[in-house]
């Protein structure tokens, strides 16, 4: 099997939701000395991108997307030691992401984190129901390029504004881009609270993240 064929099979295994094949191909690629970022870009990411596009077309549903993300996350665990070595050799944009305080929903946030990782971002996932004070504390610690804030309820959307205001109070706002999303969130709301971008879904989040990092 050639290099291109192996990466194509890795991509296809994600679409087939075949975790055993995906993990086996990921291990084989590393054993053959593939660059882990290439394994992500041309294998895992390609498969996840196609799965996301199928979801957008209505060809697959949320359970398929979640399972694909879980399989990818397991594969990333295999790649992580090599990724950490390579990250020291190249500049990687860092994203701090979490679901805001009072909101326990994390499906969308998890998918965004997975897709960002697949696209080469170094993602620090704070989880769900994250207090604003913790987000500010971690922003100081990790010095991210982007902070992603998810809110899945209208009652927690205000927390997104609170985080942005707290970043200003802490003197951090000028050094970080803020990307917001979630079911009740809109581009109008994103502009109102002074964020740098809004994403409706995981694929859009990756596109916007790449755009705002260049601004």
Secondary structure, DSSP 8 states (H G I E B T S, - for coil): --HHHHHHHHHHHHHTT-HHHHHHHHHHHHHTT--HHHHIIIIIHHHHHHHHHHHHHTSS-HHHHHHHHHHHHHHHHHHHHHHHHHHTTS---EEEEEEBTT----HHHHHHHHHHHHTT-EEEE--SSB-HHHHHHHHHHH--SEEEEE--STTTHHHHHHHHHHHHHTT-GGG-EEEEE-TT--HHHHHHTT-SEEESSHHHHHHHHHHHHT-
